[in-house]
Amino acid sequence: MRQTIQRIGLCALLPLACTLPASADPLPAGFVRLADVDPSIRQDIRYAGLENFLHRKANGYDAPACILTRQAAAALSGVQKALTSEKLTLVVFD
C-alpha cells in the first residue's frame, strides 16, 4: 500500500492566503477558506504559531487558515477527490 503524501506549497504563492483571521467576516469578494470548501485537505500553517524557524508568530498571520480564491479552492478540492482513491492527500503550506 502506497501512503505517500503529495505536498503543495500553494499558500506561499497567494499573498492573501493564510493571513486573515479564521473568524474574519466577510472575506474579500471571491475568496473562501479552504477548510470550508474541502476540510480533508491538510493545512500546515506554521507561521501562525510558534513552530517555525522564527520561534514566534509571524506578523500578518492572525490564524492558521488558508484563504484562496473560490476557483483555486475548488480546483484543489477536485485534485483531492482524485487523490483519495489512491490513499494520498494534499497538504498546503504557508
N, CA, C and O atoms as a GROMACS GRO file, in nm:
protein
  376
    1MET      N    1   0.085  -0.117   0.000
    1MET     CA    2   0.000   0.000   0.000
    1MET      C    3   0.090   0.124   0.000
    1MET      O    4   0.182   0.135   0.081
    2ARG      N    5   0.063   0.214  -0.090
    2ARG     CA    6   0.142   0.336  -0.102
    2ARG      C    7   0.077   0.448  -0.021
    2ARG      O    8  -0.039   0.481  -0.044
    3GLN      N    9   0.150   0.505   0.074
    3GLN     CA   10   0.094   0.610   0.158
    3GLN      C   11   0.177   0.737   0.148
    3GLN      O   12   0.213   0.797   0.249
    4THR      N   13   0.206   0.776   0.028
    4THR     CA   14   0.282   0.897   0.004
    4THR      C   15   0.191   1.018   0.020
    4THR      O   16   0.073   1.013  -0.015
    5ILE      N   17   0.246   1.126   0.071
    5ILE     CA   18   0.169   1.249   0.084
    5ILE      C   19   0.220   1.347  -0.021
    5ILE      O   20   0.340   1.377  -0.026
    6GLN      N   21   0.130   1.396  -0.103
    6GLN     CA   22   0.164   1.497  -0.202
    6GLN      C   23   0.164   1.632  -0.133
    6GLN      O   24   0.064   1.670  -0.072
    7ARG      N   25   0.273   1.703  -0.140
    7ARG     CA   26   0.283   1.833  -0.073
    7ARG      C   27   0.288   1.944  -0.176
    7ARG      O   28   0.366   1.940  -0.271
    8ILE      N   29   0.204   2.041  -0.156
    8ILE     CA   30   0.198   2.155  -0.246
    8ILE      C   31   0.209   2.281  -0.163
    8ILE      O   32   0.130   2.302  -0.072
    9GLY      N   33   0.306   2.365  -0.193
    9GLY     CA   34   0.323   2.491  -0.122
    9GLY      C   35   0.243   2.601  -0.188
    9GLY      O   36   0.300   2.699  -0.235
   10LEU      N   37   0.114   2.586  -0.192
   10LEU     CA   38   0.029   2.679  -0.264
   10LEU      C   39   0.013   2.811  -0.192
   10LEU      O   40   0.013   2.917  -0.256
   11CYS      N   41   0.000   2.807  -0.061
   11CYS     CA   42  -0.027   2.931   0.011
   11CYS      C   43   0.084   3.033  -0.005
   11CYS      O   44   0.059   3.153  -0.001
   12ALA      N   45   0.206   2.988  -0.024
   12ALA     CA   46   0.317   3.081  -0.042
   12ALA      C   47   0.302   3.160  -0.172
   12ALA      O   48   0.360   3.267  -0.186
   13LEU      N   49   0.226   3.108  -0.266
   13LEU     CA   50   0.210   3.174  -0.394
   13LEU      C   51   0.098   3.278  -0.394
   13LEU      O   52   0.089   3.359  -0.486
   14LEU      N   53   0.015   3.276  -0.294
   14LEU     CA   54  -0.101   3.363  -0.290
   14LEU      C   55  -0.085   3.461  -0.174
   14LEU      O   56  -0.090   3.419  -0.059
   15PRO      N   57  -0.067   3.590  -0.202
   15PRO     CA   58  -0.036   3.684  -0.095
   15PRO      C   59  -0.142   3.694   0.014
   15PRO      O   60  -0.107   3.722   0.129
   16LEU      N   61  -0.268   3.673  -0.016
   16LEU     CA   62  -0.372   3.683   0.085
   16LEU      C   63  -0.385   3.555   0.165
   16LEU      O   64  -0.430   3.558   0.280
   17ALA      N   65  -0.347   3.445   0.107
   17ALA     CA   66  -0.367   3.316   0.172
   17ALA      C   67  -0.294   3.310   0.305
   17ALA      O   68  -0.182   3.358   0.318
   18CYS      N   69  -0.359   3.250   0.402
   18CYS     CA   70  -0.301   3.221   0.532
   18CYS      C   71  -0.277   3.344   0.618
   18CYS      O   72  -0.207   3.334   0.719
   19THR      N   73  -0.332   3.459   0.584
   19THR     CA   74  -0.302   3.578   0.661
   19THR      C   75  -0.422   3.636   0.733
   19THR      O   76  -0.405   3.705   0.834
   20LEU      N   77  -0.541   3.611   0.686
   20LEU     CA   78  -0.658   3.666   0.751
   20LEU      C   79  -0.702   3.577   0.865
   20LEU      O   80  -0.688   3.455   0.857
   21PRO      N   81  -0.756   3.635   0.973
   21PRO     CA   82  -0.802   3.551   1.083
   21PRO      C   83  -0.914   3.457   1.039
   21PRO      O   84  -0.994   3.491   0.952
   22ALA      N   85  -0.918   3.340   1.101
   22ALA     CA   86  -1.018   3.240   1.064
   22ALA      C   87  -1.159   3.290   1.089
   22ALA      O   88  -1.253   3.247   1.022
   23SER      N   89  -1.175   3.382   1.184
   23SER     CA   90  -1.309   3.430   1.216
   23SER      C   91  -1.343   3.561   1.146
   23SER      O   92  -1.453   3.615   1.165
   24ALA      N   93  -1.252   3.613   1.065
   24ALA     CA   94  -1.277   3.742   0.998
   24ALA      C   95  -1.389   3.725   0.897
   24ALA      O   96  -1.382   3.641   0.807
   25ASP      N   97  -1.492   3.805   0.912
   25ASP     CA   98  -1.603   3.803   0.817
   25ASP      C   99  -1.634   3.944   0.779
   25ASP      O  100  -1.627   4.032   0.865
   26PRO      N  101  -1.666   3.971   0.662
   26PRO     CA  102  -1.660   3.878   0.549
   26PRO      C  103  -1.520   3.879   0.488
   26PRO      O  104  -1.441   3.970   0.511
   27LEU      N  105  -1.493   3.777   0.410
   27LEU     CA  106  -1.370   3.772   0.333
   27LEU      C  107  -1.386   3.863   0.212
   27LEU      O  108  -1.498   3.897   0.175
   28PRO      N  109  -1.276   3.901   0.150
   28PRO     CA  110  -1.288   3.978   0.026
   28PRO      C  111  -1.369   3.900  -0.078
   28PRO      O  112  -1.370   3.777  -0.077
   29ALA      N  113  -1.436   3.971  -0.163
   29ALA     CA  114  -1.519   3.908  -0.266
   29ALA      C  115  -1.438   3.806  -0.346
   29ALA      O  116  -1.327   3.834  -0.390
   30GLY      N  117  -1.495   3.688  -0.362
   30GLY     CA  118  -1.432   3.583  -0.441
   30GLY      C  119  -1.336   3.494  -0.365
   30GLY      O  120  -1.279   3.402  -0.423
   31PHE      N  121  -1.317   3.519  -0.234
   31PHE     CA  122  -1.224   3.438  -0.154
   31PHE      C  123  -1.301   3.351  -0.055
   31PHE      O  124  -1.409   3.388  -0.009
   32VAL      N  125  -1.244   3.234  -0.024
   32VAL     CA  126  -1.305   3.138   0.069
   32VAL      C  127  -1.196   3.077   0.155
   32VAL      O  128  -1.078   3.080   0.121
   33ARG      N  129  -1.237   3.022   0.267
   33ARG     CA  130  -1.145   2.943   0.350
   33ARG      C  131  -1.138   2.803   0.289
   33ARG      O  132  -1.241   2.741   0.262
   34LEU      N  133  -1.018   2.753   0.269
   34LEU     CA  134  -1.001   2.621   0.209
   34LEU      C  135  -1.074   2.515   0.291
   34LEU      O  136  -1.134   2.424   0.234
   35ALA      N  137  -1.070   2.524   0.422
   35ALA     CA  138  -1.136   2.424   0.507
   35ALA      C  139  -1.287   2.424   0.487
   35ALA      O  140  -1.351   2.321   0.507
   36ASP      N  141  -1.345   2.536   0.448
   36ASP     CA  142  -1.489   2.541   0.422
   36ASP      C  143  -1.525   2.471   0.292
   36ASP      O  144  -1.636   2.420   0.277
   37VAL      N  145  -1.432   2.469   0.198
   37VAL     CA  146  -1.456   2.404   0.068
   37VAL      C  147  -1.423   2.256   0.076
   37VAL      O  148  -1.499   2.173   0.027
   38ASP      N  149  -1.309   2.223   0.137
   38ASP     CA  150  -1.268   2.082   0.147
   38ASP      C  151  -1.186   2.061   0.274
   38ASP      O  152  -1.065   2.080   0.273
   39PRO      N  153  -1.251   2.023   0.383
   39PRO     CA  154  -1.179   2.005   0.510
   39PRO      C  155  -1.083   1.887   0.510
   39PRO      O  156  -1.004   1.873   0.604
   40SER      N  157  -1.088   1.802   0.409
   40SER     CA  158  -0.996   1.687   0.405
   40SER      C  159  -0.856   1.724   0.356
   40SER      O  160  -0.764   1.644   0.369
   41ILE      N  161  -0.838   1.844   0.301
   41ILE     CA  162  -0.706   1.890   0.259
   41ILE      C  163  -0.632   1.938   0.384
   41ILE      O  164  -0.681   2.025   0.456
   42ARG      N  165  -0.514   1.882   0.408
   42ARG     CA  166  -0.436   1.920   0.526
   42ARG      C  167  -0.376   2.058   0.506
   42ARG      O  168  -0.335   2.094   0.395
   43GLN      N  169  -0.370   2.134   0.614
   43GLN     CA  170  -0.308   2.266   0.612
   43GLN      C  171  -0.196   2.268   0.717
   43GLN      O  172  -0.218   2.230   0.832
   44ASP      N  173  -0.079   2.311   0.677
   44ASP     CA  174   0.034   2.323   0.767
   44ASP      C  175   0.075   2.470   0.769
   44ASP      O  176   0.166   2.512   0.696
   45ILE      N  177   0.007   2.547   0.852
   45ILE     CA  178   0.024   2.692   0.856
   45ILE      C  179   0.106   2.727   0.980
   45ILE      O  180   0.052   2.769   1.082
   46ARG      N  181   0.235   2.708   0.971
   46ARG     CA  182   0.323   2.721   1.087
   46ARG      C  183   0.352   2.864   1.129
   46ARG      O  184   0.382   2.888   1.246
   47TYR      N  185   0.346   2.959   1.038
   47TYR     CA  186   0.380   3.096   1.074
   47TYR      C  187   0.273   3.161   1.162
   47TYR      O  188   0.295   3.271   1.214
   48ALA      N  189   0.160   3.097   1.181
   48ALA     CA  190   0.056   3.148   1.270
   48ALA      C  191   0.080   3.101   1.414
   48ALA      O  192   0.006   3.140   1.505
   49GLY      N  193   0.180   3.020   1.436
   49GLY     CA  194   0.210   2.968   1.569
   49GLY      C  195   0.357   2.983   1.602
   49GLY      O  196   0.426   3.068   1.546
   50LEU      N  197   0.404   2.900   1.693
   50LEU     CA  198   0.543   2.909   1.740
   50LEU      C  199   0.635   2.807   1.676
   50LEU      O  200   0.757   2.817   1.689
   51GLU      N  201   0.579   2.708   1.607
   51GLU     CA  202   0.660   2.600   1.550
   51GLU      C  203   0.706   2.634   1.410
   51GLU      O  204   0.662   2.572   1.312
   52ASN      N  205   0.796   2.732   1.399
   52ASN     CA  206   0.857   2.771   1.272
   52ASN      C  207   0.997   2.820   1.303
   52ASN      O  208   1.036   2.827   1.419
   53PHE      N  209   1.072   2.853   1.202
   53PHE     CA  210   1.211   2.891   1.227
   53PHE      C  211   1.225   3.022   1.304
   53PHE      O  212   1.331   3.050   1.358
   54LEU      N  213   1.119   3.102   1.308
   54LEU     CA  214   1.121   3.227   1.385
   54LEU      C  215   1.101   3.202   1.535
   54LEU      O  216   1.142   3.283   1.618
   55HIS      N  217   1.038   3.090   1.567
   55HIS     CA  218   1.001   3.054   1.705
   55HIS      C  219   0.904   3.157   1.764
   55HIS      O  220   0.898   3.176   1.885
   56ARG      N  221   0.829   3.221   1.678
   56ARG     CA  222   0.724   3.315   1.718
   56ARG      C  223   0.626   3.327   1.603
   56ARG      O  224   0.654   3.287   1.490
   57LYS      N  225   0.511   3.382   1.635
   57LYS     CA  226   0.410   3.405   1.531
   57LYS      C  227   0.460   3.516   1.438
   57LYS      O  228   0.511   3.619   1.483
   58ALA      N  229   0.446   3.494   1.308
   58ALA     CA  230   0.490   3.594   1.210
   58ALA      C  231   0.385   3.704   1.197
   58ALA      O  232   0.265   3.678   1.207
   59ASN      N  233   0.431   3.825   1.175
   59ASN     CA  234   0.340   3.937   1.154
   59ASN      C  235   0.246   3.909   1.037
   59ASN      O  236   0.288   3.859   0.933
   60GLY      N  237   0.119   3.940   1.055
   60GLY     CA  238   0.021   3.921   0.949
   60GLY      C  239  -0.051   3.787   0.954
   60GLY      O  240  -0.149   3.767   0.882
   61TYR      N  241  -0.004   3.695   1.036
   61TYR     CA  242  -0.068   3.564   1.048
   61TYR      C  243  -0.156   3.565   1.172
   61TYR      O  244  -0.110   3.538   1.283
   62ASP      N  245  -0.284   3.596   1.153
   62ASP     CA  246  -0.376   3.605   1.265
   62ASP      C  247  -0.436   3.470   1.303
   62ASP      O  248  -0.486   3.455   1.414
   63ALA      N  249  -0.433   3.373   1.213
   63ALA     CA  250  -0.492   3.242   1.239
   63ALA      C  251  -0.432   3.141   1.143
   63ALA      O  252  -0.387   3.177   1.034
   64PRO      N  253  -0.431   3.014   1.182
   64PRO     CA  254  -0.380   2.910   1.094
   64PRO      C  255  -0.484   2.867   0.991
   64PRO      O  256  -0.537   2.756   0.997
   65ALA      N  257  -0.513   2.955   0.898
   65ALA     CA  258  -0.616   2.928   0.797
   65ALA      C  259  -0.564   2.966   0.660
   65ALA      O  260  -0.498   3.068   0.643
   66CYS      N  261  -0.595   2.884   0.562
   66CYS     CA  262  -0.557   2.910   0.424
   66CYS      C  263  -0.678   2.970   0.352
   66CYS      O  264  -0.785   2.908   0.347
   67ILE      N  265  -0.660   3.088   0.298
   67ILE     CA  266  -0.768   3.158   0.227
   67ILE      C  267  -0.726   3.171   0.081
   67ILE      O  268  -0.618   3.221   0.049
   68LEU      N  269  -0.814   3.124  -0.007
   68LEU     CA  270  -0.785   3.120  -0.150
   68LEU      C  271  -0.901   3.179  -0.229
   68LEU      O  272  -1.008   3.205  -0.174
   69THR      N  273  -0.878   3.200  -0.357
   69THR     CA  274  -0.991   3.234  -0.441
   69THR      C  275  -1.083   3.112  -0.447
   69THR      O  276  -1.037   2.999  -0.431
   70ARG      N  277  -1.210   3.136  -0.469
   70ARG     CA  278  -1.307   3.026  -0.478
   70ARG      C  279  -1.264   2.927  -0.588
   70ARG      O  280  -1.276   2.806  -0.570
   71GLN      N  281  -1.216   2.978  -0.700
   71GLN     CA  282  -1.174   2.893  -0.811
   71GLN      C  283  -1.055   2.805  -0.772
   71GLN      O  284  -1.054   2.686  -0.804
   72ALA      N  285  -0.955   2.861  -0.704
   72ALA     CA  286  -0.839   2.783  -0.662
   72ALA      C  287  -0.879   2.676  -0.562
   72ALA      O  288  -0.832   2.562  -0.571
   73ALA      N  289  -0.965   2.710  -0.466
   73ALA     CA  290  -1.009   2.612  -0.366
   73ALA      C  291  -1.087   2.499  -0.432
   73ALA      O  292  -1.070   2.382  -0.396
   74ALA      N  293  -1.172   2.532  -0.529
   74ALA     CA  294  -1.248   2.428  -0.600
   74ALA      C  295  -1.155   2.338  -0.680
   74ALA      O  296  -1.176   2.217  -0.686
   75ALA      N  297  -1.052   2.395  -0.741
   75ALA     CA  298  -0.956   2.315  -0.818
   75ALA      C  299  -0.880   2.220  -0.726
   75ALA      O  300  -0.862   2.102  -0.759
   76LEU      N  301  -0.835   2.269  -0.611
   76LEU     CA  302  -0.766   2.183  -0.516
   76LEU      C  303  -0.858   2.073  -0.464
   76LEU      O  304  -0.815   1.959  -0.446
   77SER      N  305  -0.982   2.106  -0.441
   77SER     CA  306  -1.078   2.006  -0.396
   77SER      C  307  -1.096   1.895  -0.500
   77SER      O  308  -1.108   1.778  -0.465
   78GLY      N  309  -1.098   1.932  -0.627
   78GLY     CA  310  -1.109   1.832  -0.733
   78GLY      C  311  -0.988   1.739  -0.736
   78GLY      O  312  -1.003   1.618  -0.754
   79VAL      N  313  -0.869   1.796  -0.718
   79VAL     CA  314  -0.748   1.714  -0.713
   79VAL      C  315  -0.752   1.623  -0.590
   79VAL      O  316  -0.716   1.506  -0.598
   80GLN      N  317  -0.795   1.678  -0.477
   80GLN     CA  318  -0.803   1.599  -0.353
   80GLN      C  319  -0.896   1.479  -0.372
   80GLN      O  320  -0.864   1.369  -0.327
   81LYS      N  321  -1.008   1.499  -0.435
   81LYS     CA  322  -1.102   1.388  -0.457
   81LYS      C  323  -1.039   1.279  -0.543
   81LYS      O  324  -1.060   1.160  -0.520
   82ALA      N  325  -0.960   1.320  -0.642
   82ALA     CA  326  -0.892   1.221  -0.727
   82ALA      C  327  -0.784   1.146  -0.649
   82ALA      O  328  -0.760   1.028  -0.674
   83LEU      N  329  -0.719   1.213  -0.557
   83LEU     CA  330  -0.609   1.151  -0.482
   83LEU      C  331  -0.657   1.056  -0.373
   83LEU      O  332  -0.586   0.962  -0.339
   84THR      N  333  -0.774   1.080  -0.317
   84THR     CA  334  -0.818   0.998  -0.205
   84THR      C  335  -0.835   0.852  -0.244
   84THR      O  336  -0.818   0.764  -0.160
   85SER      N  337  -0.868   0.826  -0.368
   85SER     CA  338  -0.881   0.686  -0.411
   85SER      C  339  -0.745   0.617  -0.412
   85SER      O  340  -0.738   0.494  -0.410
   86GLU      N  341  -0.638   0.694  -0.416
   86GLU     CA  342  -0.502   0.638  -0.415
   86GLU      C  343  -0.439   0.646  -0.277
   86GLU      O  344  -0.320   0.620  -0.260
   87LYS      N  345  -0.520   0.684  -0.176
   87LYS     CA  346  -0.473   0.699  -0.039
   87LYS      C  347  -0.366   0.808  -0.027
   87LYS      O  348  -0.270   0.794   0.048
   88LEU      N  349  -0.385   0.915  -0.103
   88LEU     CA  350  -0.296   1.031  -0.098
   88LEU      C  351  -0.375   1.151  -0.051
   88LEU      O  352  -0.499   1.149  -0.052
   89THR      N  353  -0.306   1.256  -0.012
   89THR     CA  354  -0.373   1.379   0.027
   89THR      C  355  -0.288   1.498  -0.010
   89THR      O  356  -0.166   1.488  -0.022
   90LEU      N  357  -0.353   1.611  -0.028
   90LEU     CA  358  -0.282   1.735  -0.049
   90LEU      C  359  -0.249   1.797   0.087
   90LEU      O  360  -0.324   1.781   0.184
   91VAL      N  361  -0.137   1.869   0.092
   91VAL     CA  362  -0.101   1.947   0.210
   91VAL      C  363  -0.062   2.085   0.159
   91VAL      O  364   0.025   2.096   0.074
   92VAL      N  365  -0.126   2.189   0.211
   92VAL     CA  366  -0.087   2.325   0.174
   92VAL      C  367  -0.006   2.384   0.288
   92VAL      O  368  -0.036   2.364   0.405
   93PHE      N  369   0.098   2.457   0.252
   93PHE     CA  370   0.187   2.521   0.346
   93PHE      C  371   0.178   2.671   0.333
   93PHE      O  372   0.139   2.723   0.228
   94ASP      N  373   0.214   2.742   0.438
   94ASP     CA  374   0.220   2.886   0.429
   94ASP      C  375   0.358   2.930   0.384
   94ASP      O  376   0.383   3.050   0.371
   0.00000   0.00000   0.00000
